[in-house]
Amino acid sequence: MGKKVEYLKFRTRLLVTSVFIVVAPLLLTAIAFSIIGIYMINSEREFGAFDQNYTSFAYTLENYNQMTADVLLEVREQLEEDPSHMEDVDYLEEINDQLANKSSYIIVRKGQEIYYAGDEKAAERIFLKLPEYGRDFSNIETGYYYNDMRKLVKQLDFLFRDGAEGSLFIVTRVSSLISQKMLIDMVLAFILILIFTSMVLTNWIQRGVFTPVNQLNTAMQQIAEGNLEYRLSNEEKGEIGELYRNYEDMRLRLKESLDEKFEHEKQNRELISNISHDLKTPITAVKGYVEGIMDGVADTPEKMDKYIKTIYNKANDMDRLINELTIYSGIDNNRIPYNFHRINVAEYFGDCVEEVGLDLESKNIHLNYEDLVSPETQIIADPEQLKRVINNIISNSVKYLDKENGVIDIRILDEVDSIRVEIEDNGKGIAAKDLPNIFERFYRTDASRNSSQGGSGIGLSIVRKIIEDHGGYIWATSKETEGTCMHFVIRKYQAPEQEEV
C-alpha cells in the first residue's frame, strides 16, 4: 500500500491546522521582517559620517542618486544658459513637481534665507543644517546624508543676478524610500509565506485525508465490482485507521458470506444429485417388480410374496431418503423439532434393540446387546430423535457390511456422570484419511458413486447435529477390513438432592 503515513484524529488535525494557519505566518513574517530590517540597517551603515550634522555617502545600488540625477543635470544646464531661471518661481514649481513623485523637493537659498521651498515645513527643520555656499567636496553629485533626519541632500551653487550667493538643494526623503522599499519587501515576503503555508497545509491534508479517502473509495469500488480480495492496510491510526479496519471487517464478512453461499449452493446441488441417484435405484426396482407382477412373472404365491416384500423395502428406502431430506432442511434452518423427556436408559435402549433386532434378523445380521449401566440410570433426551440417531448409525453399518456373517454390537457403558453408547460392526471399515470427515454434510467415502450402497451423504451429519443438541458429542474409530465403531456420549440426569427433614 506504499509508505505508511501517521494519521492524526480529525479533531486533532483540525486543531493543528487552525493553529498552524495563525502561528506559522506570524512567526515566518516576524523572521522575514527581522531579516529585512537587519539588511536595511546594515545598508545604512555603509554611509560614512563627515561631521555631526551631515555625512557624505556612496550608496552601492545608486538608486537614490539616479532618482534625482536627471533633474540636477537639467537644472545645471539651465543655469549655464541663463542663471535667472533660479529666480523664476514658476520654473522652480515645475522642478519641484518633477521631484514630487520621487519623494523629493527643492530648497533655493539666497544668502542665508529661504528663497523658495517645495515643502516649507520640512525645509524649516533642515535649513539650518544645510551646507554652506561653496562647500568643497570631491564628488558633489553624491550629496549629503543626514543620519538624524534620514535626508539625502544634493547641492548646486550659483549666483543670483544681483550677485547674491545662491544654492539649490534637492532633498530626498530617504526614510520614505526605505519605508516604501521595506513595505514592498514585506508584502512580497508575506505573500511568499502565505503561499508556502498553503502548500504545506494542502500537502499535509492531501496526505492525511484525501489520499486515504481516495484509497478507501477505490477499495469500495472494488467491492462493488465483486473483487473481495482488495485489502487495505490496518496499521493506520485515528479515524482513518478505524475506517480501514471497518472496511476490512466488512470485506472479510462479505467474503465469508459469499464463500458460504457458494458452498451452500454446491452442497444443495450435490444433495439434489445424491437424492436423485439414490431415489432412482429403488424406483427402478419398484417399477421392475410391479411390471413383473403385471406381466404375470410372479405366478406363484412365493414369488408374489417376494415381489411385494421387495417393493415394500424399496418404498421404505425412499421414505428414509425423504425423511433425511426433511431433517436436513431442519438442520440447515436450525429448526429440528425436539420434545425432551426424562427417559430410563435400560428400558429405552432395550426397546430400540428389540425393534432393530427384528429388522436385522430379516437381513441375516446378528445383533449383540450389552447394557452395563445401573437399571435406574436416566437421561434427558428426545426419544424420537435419539431413535433416529440409532437407526441412522445402524443403517449406515448395514450399508457397508461386506461379510457373509454380519455382526453388529450395541453396548451401553457407564461413564460416571454420563453414558457412552457404542455401535460396532464388522464391515469393511473406513480409511484413516476419511475418518475425520465422515460427520461432514455430503461427505461420502464412495465418492465415485459406483458402489451399490449409495446414500445421500447427510445421515451422519444429522446424527452429529442431534447428539450435539442433546449436549453430547460423537466420534468414530475404525480399521479397514475389520469394521467401524461409533461412540456417542450423553450426560446422565442428576436428580436434585432432597433436603433432610
C-alpha positions in Angstrom: 0.0 0.0 0.0 3.0 2.3 -0.2 4.7 4.3 2.5 3.0 4.3 5.8 1.5 7.7 6.9 0.9 8.6 10.5 -2.7 9.7 10.7 -4.0 12.0 13.4 -7.6 12.2 14.6 -9.6 14.6 12.5 -10.3 16.8 15.6 -6.6 17.0 16.3 -5.8 17.6 12.7 -8.3 20.4 12.6 -6.8 22.0 15.7 -3.3 21.7 14.3 -4.4 23.2 11.0 -6.1 26.2 12.8 -3.0 26.9 15.0 -0.7 26.5 12.0 -2.7 28.9 9.9 -2.3 31.6 12.5 1.1 30.9 14.1 3.1 29.8 11.1 2.5 33.0 9.0 3.1 35.2 12.1 6.3 33.5 13.0 7.7 33.4 9.5 6.6 37.0 8.9 8.4 38.1 12.1 11.5 36.3 10.9 11.3 37.8 7.5 10.7 41.3 8.9 13.8 40.9 11.1 16.0 39.8 8.3 14.8 42.6 6.0 15.3 45.1 8.9 18.8 43.9 9.6 19.6 44.1 6.0 18.3 47.7 5.8 20.3 48.7 8.9 23.5 47.2 7.5 22.9 49.0 4.2 22.6 52.4 6.1 25.8 51.7 7.9 27.6 51.8 4.6 27.2 55.6 4.7 30.3 57.3 6.2 30.0 60.3 8.6 32.0 63.6 8.0 30.7 65.6 10.9 27.9 65.7 13.5 25.3 67.3 11.1 25.8 65.6 7.8 27.7 62.8 6.1 28.6 62.0 2.5 27.9 58.6 1.2 28.1 56.5 -2.0 25.1 54.0 -1.9 26.1 50.9 -3.8 22.9 50.5 -5.6 22.8 54.2 -6.6 19.1 54.2 -6.5 18.8 57.4 -4.6 21.2 59.3 -6.8 19.7 58.1 -10.0 16.2 59.3 -8.9 17.4 63.0 -8.9 20.4 62.9 -11.3 18.4 63.8 -14.4 16.7 66.7 -12.7 20.0 68.0 -11.3 21.6 67.8 -14.7 18.8 69.7 -16.3 19.0 72.5 -13.7 22.7 72.8 -14.2 22.3 73.2 -17.9 19.6 75.9 -17.4 22.0 77.7 -15.0 24.8 77.7 -17.5 22.5 79.1 -20.2 20.6 81.6 -18.0 21.1 81.9 -14.2 17.9 84.0 -13.9 15.8 80.8 -14.1 16.5 80.3 -10.4 14.6 83.5 -9.7 11.6 82.2 -11.6 9.1 80.8 -9.2 7.1 79.1 -11.9 10.2 77.3 -13.1 11.1 76.2 -9.6 7.5 74.9 -9.1 7.9 72.9 -12.3 11.1 71.4 -11.0 9.5 70.6 -7.6 6.6 68.9 -9.3 9.0 66.7 -11.2 10.6 65.6 -8.0 7.3 65.2 -6.0 6.8 61.6 -7.3 10.3 60.8 -6.3 9.8 61.6 -2.6 11.9 64.7 -3.1 11.5 68.5 -3.0 13.8 71.5 -3.6 15.0 74.4 -1.5 16.5 77.5 -3.0 18.6 79.5 -0.6 19.6 83.2 -1.2 22.3 84.3 1.1 21.2 82.9 4.5 17.4 82.9 3.8 15.0 80.6 2.1 14.1 82.0 -1.3 11.9 79.0 -2.3 10.9 75.8 -0.6 8.9 73.0 -2.2 7.9 71.8 1.3 8.1 74.7 3.7 7.6 72.8 7.0 10.2 70.2 6.1 12.6 72.9 4.8 12.5 74.8 8.1 13.7 71.7 10.0 16.7 71.1 7.8 17.5 74.6 6.6 20.0 75.5 9.3 21.8 72.2 8.8 22.4 72.7 5.1 26.0 73.0 3.9 27.4 76.5 3.3 27.9 78.0 -0.1 30.9 76.8 -1.9 31.4 73.8 0.3 34.1 71.7 -1.4 33.5 68.0 -1.9 35.3 65.8 -4.4 32.0 64.4 -5.8 29.2 66.9 -5.0 26.6 64.9 -7.1 26.7 62.2 -4.4 25.2 64.6 -1.9 24.9 64.6 1.8 23.2 62.2 4.1 21.8 63.3 7.4 21.7 60.4 9.9 19.3 62.1 12.3 16.8 63.3 9.7 17.2 60.5 7.1 17.5 63.0 4.3 19.7 62.9 1.2 20.6 66.4 0.0 22.3 67.4 -3.3 23.6 70.9 -3.6 24.1 73.1 -6.6 25.6 76.6 -6.1 25.0 79.6 -8.3 24.8 83.5 -8.2 21.6 85.5 -8.5 21.5 88.4 -11.0 22.2 90.8 -8.1 25.3 89.0 -7.2 23.9 87.3 -4.1 25.1 83.7 -3.4 22.5 81.1 -4.1 22.2 77.4 -3.6 19.8 74.9 -5.0 19.2 71.8 -2.7 17.4 68.7 -3.8 16.2 67.0 -0.6 15.2 63.3 -0.8 13.3 61.6 1.9 15.5 58.6 2.3 13.4 57.3 5.2 10.4 57.3 3.0 12.2 55.5 0.3 13.4 52.9 2.8 9.9 52.5 4.1 8.5 52.0 0.7 11.1 49.5 -0.3 10.8 47.8 3.0 7.0 47.8 2.7 7.3 46.2 -0.8 9.7 43.6 0.5 7.4 42.9 3.5 4.4 42.4 1.2 6.3 40.1 -1.1 7.7 38.2 1.9 4.2 37.9 3.4 2.8 36.7 0.1 5.5 34.1 -0.2 4.9 33.0 3.4 1.2 32.6 2.7 1.9 30.5 -0.4 4.4 28.4 1.5 1.9 27.9 4.4 -0.9 27.0 1.9 1.3 24.5 0.1 2.4 22.8 3.4 -1.1 22.6 4.7 -2.5 21.4 1.4 0.1 18.7 1.1 -0.5 17.6 4.8 -4.3 17.5 4.3 -3.8 15.7 1.0 -1.6 13.0 2.5 -3.6 12.7 5.7 -7.2 12.9 4.5 -7.7 12.9 0.7 -5.2 10.2 -0.1 -6.6 7.6 2.4 -10.2 8.6 1.5 -9.4 8.0 -2.2 -7.8 4.7 -1.3 -11.0 3.8 0.6 -13.1 4.9 -2.4 -11.0 2.7 -4.7 -11.5 -0.2 -2.3 -15.3 0.3 -2.2 -15.4 0.4 -6.0 -13.5 -3.0 -6.0 -16.1 -4.4 -3.6 -18.9 -3.0 -5.8 -17.3 -4.8 -8.8 -17.2 -8.1 -6.8 -13.4 -8.1 -6.0 -13.3 -9.2 -2.4 -9.6 -9.7 -2.4 -8.7 -6.0 -2.4 -7.1 -5.2 1.0 -6.3 -2.0 2.9 -3.6 -1.6 5.5 -4.8 -2.0 9.0 -1.8 -0.3 10.7 -3.1 3.3 10.4 -4.1 5.3 13.4 -7.1 7.5 14.3 -10.4 7.7 12.3 -8.7 6.7 9.0 -7.3 3.5 10.7 -10.8 2.8 12.1 -12.4 3.3 8.7 -9.8 0.9 7.2 -10.4 -1.7 9.9 -14.2 -1.4 9.4 -13.6 -1.9 5.6 -11.5 -5.0 6.3 -14.2 -6.4 8.7 -16.9 -5.7 6.1 -14.7 -7.3 3.3 -14.0 -10.4 5.3 -17.6 -10.8 6.3 -18.8 -10.4 2.7 -16.1 -12.8 1.5 -17.1 -15.3 4.2 -20.8 -14.9 3.4 -20.1 -15.3 -0.3 -18.0 -18.4 0.3 -20.7 -19.8 2.5 -23.2 -19.0 -0.3 -21.2 -20.8 -2.9 -20.5 -23.7 -0.6 -24.2 -23.9 0.3 -25.2 -23.9 -3.4 -22.6 -26.5 -4.1 -23.9 -28.7 -1.3 -27.5 -28.2 -2.5 -26.5 -29.3 -6.0 -24.7 -32.3 -4.5 -27.7 -33.1 -2.3 -30.0 -33.0 -5.3 -27.6 -35.2 -7.3 -27.3 -37.7 -4.4 -31.0 -37.8 -3.6 -31.8 -38.2 -7.4 -29.3 -41.0 -7.7 -30.5 -42.7 -4.5 -34.2 -42.4 -5.4 -33.6 -43.7 -8.9 -32.4 -47.1 -7.7 -35.4 -48.1 -5.6 -37.9 -46.5 -8.0 -36.3 -48.6 -10.8 -36.6 -51.7 -8.7 -40.2 -50.9 -7.8 -41.1 -50.4 -11.4 -39.4 -53.6 -12.4 -41.2 -55.7 -9.8 -44.6 -54.1 -10.5 -44.1 -54.8 -14.2 -43.2 -58.4 -13.2 -46.5 -58.7 -11.3 -48.4 -57.1 -14.1 -46.9 -59.4 -16.7 -47.6 -62.4 -14.6 -44.0 -63.3 -13.9 -44.9 -63.7 -10.2 -47.0 -66.7 -11.0 -46.7 -68.4 -7.6 -47.6 -67.3 -4.1 -44.0 -67.4 -3.1 -42.8 -65.2 -5.9 -45.7 -62.8 -5.3 -44.8 -62.5 -1.6 -41.2 -61.9 -2.5 -42.0 -59.2 -5.1 -44.4 -57.5 -2.6 -41.8 -57.5 0.2 -39.2 -56.2 -2.2 -41.5 -53.3 -3.2 -42.2 -52.6 0.4 -38.5 -52.5 1.3 -37.7 -50.2 -1.6 -40.6 -47.9 -0.6 -39.1 -47.8 2.9 -35.7 -46.8 1.4 -37.4 -44.0 -0.4 -39.3 -42.9 2.7 -36.0 -42.9 4.6 -34.3 -40.7 2.0 -37.2 -38.3 2.1 -37.1 -38.2 5.9 -33.3 -37.5 5.7 -34.1 -34.6 3.3 -36.7 -33.2 5.7 -34.3 -33.5 8.7 -31.5 -31.9 6.6 -33.8 -28.9 5.9 -34.4 -28.6 9.6 -30.7 -28.7 10.3 -30.0 -26.1 7.7 -32.6 -23.7 9.2 -31.7 -24.7 12.7 -35.4 -25.9 13.2 -35.2 -29.5 14.2 -38.2 -30.1 16.4 -37.3 -31.5 19.9 -39.5 -32.9 22.6 -37.2 -33.7 25.5 -38.2 -36.1 28.2 -36.6 -37.9 31.1 -36.2 -41.5 30.0 -34.8 -44.6 31.5 -31.7 -45.8 29.7 -32.2 -49.6 30.2 -35.9 -49.5 29.1 -35.4 -47.2 26.2 -32.4 -49.0 24.6 -34.0 -52.3 25.4 -37.0 -51.4 23.3 -34.8 -50.0 20.5 -32.7 -53.1 20.3 -35.8 -55.3 20.2 -37.2 -53.3 17.3 -33.9 -53.1 15.4 -33.2 -56.7 16.0 -36.2 -57.9 14.0 -35.1 -55.9 11.0 -31.5 -57.1 11.3 -32.6 -60.7 11.7 -34.5 -60.5 8.4 -31.2 -59.4 6.8 -29.3 -62.3 8.4 -27.3 -59.9 10.6 -26.6 -60.9 14.1 -27.1 -58.3 16.8 -25.4 -58.4 20.2 -26.6 -56.0 23.0 -24.8 -55.3 26.3 -26.1 -52.9 29.0 -23.5 -52.0 31.7 -25.3 -49.2 33.4 -27.5 -49.4 36.5 -31.2 -50.0 35.9 -32.2 -46.6 37.4 -30.0 -44.5 35.1 -31.8 -41.8 33.3 -31.0 -39.2 30.7 -32.8 -36.1 29.3 -33.5 -36.8 25.6 -36.0 -36.6 22.7 -36.9 -40.3 22.2 -37.8 -39.9 18.6 -34.7 -38.0 17.6 -32.4 -40.3 19.6 -34.0 -43.3 17.9 -33.2 -41.6 14.6 -29.6 -41.5 15.6 -29.5 -45.2 16.4 -31.3 -46.1 13.2 -29.0 -43.9 11.0 -25.9 -45.4 12.5 -27.2 -49.0 12.2 -28.4 -48.4 8.6 -25.0 -47.0 7.8 -23.4 -50.1 9.2 -25.7 -52.4 7.3 -25.0 -50.5 4.1 -21.2 -51.2 4.4 -21.3 -54.7 5.7 -19.2 -56.8 3.3 -19.0 -60.1 5.1 -21.3 -63.1 4.9 -21.8 -63.2 8.6 -22.6 -59.7 9.5 -22.4 -58.7 13.2 -23.5 -55.5 15.0 -22.7 -54.9 18.7 -24.5 -52.4 20.8 -23.0 -51.5 24.2 -24.2 -49.1 26.9 -21.3 -48.1 29.1 -21.2 -46.1 32.4 -19.0 -43.0 32.3 -19.7 -41.8 35.9 -21.8 -38.7 35.1 -22.5 -39.8 31.5 -23.4 -42.8 29.5 -21.5 -43.9 26.4 -23.2 -45.8 23.6 -21.1 -47.8 21.2 -22.4 -49.3 18.0 -19.8 -51.5 16.3 -19.9 -53.5 13.1 -17.6 -55.9 11.3 -17.9 -54.2 7.9 -15.3 -53.0 5.5 -14.2 -50.1 7.8 -13.3 -46.6 7.0 -9.9 -45.4 5.7 -7.9 -43.2 8.2 -7.9 -40.3 5.8 -11.7 -40.3 5.6 -12.4 -40.9 9.3 -12.2 -37.2 10.4 -14.7 -36.1 7.7 -17.5 -38.7 7.9 -19.7 -36.4 10.0 -19.5 -33.5 7.5 -22.5 -32.9 5.3 -22.4 -34.6 1.9 -19.2 -36.3 2.6 -19.1 -39.8 1.1 -16.3 -42.3 1.2 -17.5 -43.8 -2.0 -17.2 -40.5 -3.9 -17.2 -42.2 -7.3 -20.8 -43.4 -6.5 -20.0 -46.7 -8.3 -20.9 -48.7 -5.2 -24.4 -50.2 -4.9 -24.8 -48.8 -1.4 -25.4 -45.2 -2.5 -26.5 -42.8 0.3 -27.2 -39.1 0.4 -24.2 -38.2 2.5 -26.2 -36.4 5.2 -27.1 -39.3 7.5 -24.1 -39.0 9.9 -24.2 -35.1 9.8 -27.8 -35.4 11.1 -26.6 -37.8 13.8 -23.9 -35.4 15.0 -26.3 -32.5 15.0 -28.9 -34.3 17.1 -26.2 -35.6 19.6 -24.7 -32.1 20.0 -28.2 -30.6 20.5 -28.5 -33.1 23.4 -25.4 -31.7 24.9 -23.3 -34.7 24.0 -20.6 -35.5 21.4 -19.8 -38.2 18.9 -16.8 -39.8 17.3 -15.8 -42.9 15.4 -13.0 -45.4 15.4 -12.3 -47.8 12.5 -9.9 -50.2 11.0 -10.1 -51.1 7.3 -11.5 -54.6 6.5 -12.2 -55.1 10.3 -15.1 -52.7 11.0 -16.2 -49.4 12.5 -17.4 -48.4 15.9 -19.5 -45.2 16.6 -19.2 -43.7 20.0 -21.5 -41.0 21.5 -21.8 -39.7 25.0 -24.9 -38.2 26.7 -24.9 -36.8 30.3 -26.9 -38.6 32.9 -29.9 -37.0 34.6 -28.9 -35.8 38.1 -31.9 -35.6 40.4 -31.8 -32.7 42.8 -30.9 -33.7 46.4 -33.8 -33.7 48.8 -33.4 -31.7 52.0 -33.4 -33.7 55.2 -36.4 -33.0 57.4 
